[in-house]
Amino acid sequence: MDGDRFLVFGEEKILKVQRGGVATTTCELVEDTLVVHARNGAKGGAIGKAITLWYVELGNQVYGELVEKWISRIGQAEVSRPVVVSMASYPKRMGSCSQKGDLRFAIRSLMLPLPLVDYLALHEVAHLVHFNHGDAFKRMLGECMPDWKHRQHEMSSLRIRTAHI
């Protein structure tokens, strides 16, 4: 546990577990350290859940802001349905978009560098307008993010490093 390494936006953070003095096991990022405040007697499962919950809260905040940014850039009129952003424990995929407007992002995607997280947010927002990977979808990606192909390729090559969580 102590000394384990976790990726946050492509940067390694070292885990520090501090035991005692709290009623509930929680996690926070303090500079370059992922600090878990564990209640006395907390086992690995409780610590893991606290870390996962921290990633989920971070993801809801970051993806919420990025999705809002891309919807504003694309145009609210193009996105004609309410959008719900949430995090998921996908084993392989990094994100998904439902026809109802539910955007789900893999918790482990937060381990990618921030420019790739930004690309992933744009990719899923673009599906709110084009529910496929056709030419119009790719054109929209190119208009919003000219280097999207490079980011997509880089994200694919980093999937192995983010295979766990």
C-alpha positions in Angstrom: 0.0 0.0 0.0 2.3 2.8 1.2 4.6 3.7 -1.7 2.3 2.3 -4.4 2.1 4.5 -7.5 -1.0 5.8 -9.2 -1.3 7.8 -12.4 -3.3 11.0 -12.3 -3.4 12.8 -15.7 -0.3 11.0 -16.8 1.8 11.8 -13.8 2.8 9.3 -11.1 1.5 10.0 -7.6 2.8 8.1 -4.6 0.3 6.6 -2.1 0.6 7.4 1.6 -1.8 5.8 4.0 -2.4 7.6 7.3 -4.2 5.6 9.9 -6.4 6.7 12.7 -8.2 9.9 13.7 -11.0 9.6 11.1 -14.4 8.0 11.2 -14.5 7.3 7.4 -11.7 6.3 5.1 -11.1 9.0 2.5 -8.6 10.0 -0.2 -7.2 13.3 -1.4 -4.3 14.6 -3.6 -1.8 16.6 -1.7 0.9 17.9 -4.1 2.4 14.7 -5.6 1.0 12.4 -3.0 -2.3 10.5 -3.0 -3.1 10.5 0.7 -5.6 8.0 2.2 -6.9 8.9 5.6 -7.9 5.5 6.9 -9.9 4.7 10.0 -8.2 2.4 12.5 -8.6 -1.2 11.3 -9.3 -0.3 7.7 -8.2 -3.0 5.3 -7.1 -2.9 1.7 -10.6 -3.1 0.3 -11.7 0.1 2.2 -8.5 1.9 1.1 -9.1 0.8 -2.6 -12.7 2.0 -2.4 -11.6 5.4 -1.1 -9.1 5.7 -4.0 -11.7 4.7 -6.5 -14.3 7.2 -5.0 -11.6 9.9 -5.2 -11.1 9.2 -9.0 -14.9 9.2 -9.6 -15.3 12.6 -7.9 -12.3 14.0 -9.9 -13.8 12.5 -13.1 -17.2 14.0 -12.5 -15.7 17.4 -12.0 -13.2 17.3 -14.8 -15.4 15.7 -17.4 -18.3 17.9 -16.4 -16.2 21.0 -17.2 -14.8 19.6 -20.4 -18.2 18.4 -21.7 -19.6 21.8 -21.0 -16.7 23.5 -22.8 -17.1 21.3 -25.9 -20.9 21.6 -26.0 -20.4 25.4 -25.9 -17.9 25.2 -28.7 -19.9 22.9 -30.9 -23.1 24.9 -30.2 -25.9 24.1 -27.7 -28.4 24.0 -30.6 -26.6 21.0 -32.1 -26.9 19.1 -28.8 -30.7 18.9 -28.5 -31.0 16.7 -25.4 -30.0 16.9 -21.8 -26.5 15.6 -21.1 -25.6 13.5 -18.0 -21.9 12.9 -17.2 -20.8 9.9 -15.1 -17.9 7.6 -14.5 -17.8 3.9 -15.0 -15.5 0.9 -14.4 -15.1 -0.1 -18.1 -12.6 -3.0 -18.5 -11.7 -2.0 -22.1 -13.5 1.1 -23.5 -12.6 4.6 -22.4 -16.0 6.2 -22.9 -19.5 5.8 -24.2 -22.5 7.9 -25.4 -26.1 6.8 -25.3 -28.8 8.1 -27.5 -30.4 9.6 -24.4 -27.4 11.9 -23.9 -25.7 9.9 -21.2 -21.9 10.3 -21.4 -19.9 7.7 -19.4 -16.2 7.8 -19.0 -13.9 5.1 -17.7 -12.5 5.8 -14.3 -9.1 4.7 -15.6 -9.2 7.4 -18.3 -8.2 9.9 -15.6 -4.8 8.2 -15.6 -4.2 9.5 -19.2 -2.5 12.9 -19.7 -5.0 15.8 -19.6 -4.8 16.5 -23.4 -6.0 12.9 -24.0 -8.8 13.3 -21.4 -9.8 16.5 -23.3 -9.9 14.5 -26.6 -12.0 11.8 -25.0 -14.5 14.4 -23.8 -14.7 15.9 -27.3 -15.1 12.5 -28.9 -18.1 11.6 -26.7 -19.7 15.1 -27.1 -19.3 14.7 -30.9 -21.4 11.6 -30.6 -24.3 13.7 -29.3 -24.4 15.2 -32.8 -23.2 12.3 -34.9 -24.0 8.9 -33.4 -21.4 7.1 -35.5 -17.7 7.5 -36.6 -18.5 8.7 -40.1 -17.0 11.5 -42.1 -19.2 14.2 -40.5 -18.1 13.0 -37.0 -14.4 13.1 -38.0 -14.9 16.5 -39.6 -16.3 17.9 -36.4 -13.4 16.4 -34.4 -10.9 18.1 -36.9 -12.7 21.5 -36.7 -12.6 21.4 -32.9 -9.2 19.7 -32.3 -6.9 19.6 -35.4 -4.6 17.1 -33.8 -7.3 14.6 -32.8 -5.8 11.7 -34.8 -2.5 12.1 -32.9 -4.3 12.2 -29.6 -6.5 9.2 -30.5 -3.3 7.2 -31.5 -1.5 8.2 -28.3 -4.6 7.2 -26.2 -4.7 3.8 -27.8 -1.0 3.2 -27.1 -1.4 4.2 -23.4 -4.4 1.9 -22.7 -2.2 -0.9 -21.4 -0.7 1.5 -18.7 -4.2 2.3 -17.5 -5.6 -1.2 -17.5 -6.4 -1.4 -13.8 -9.0 0.5 -11.8 
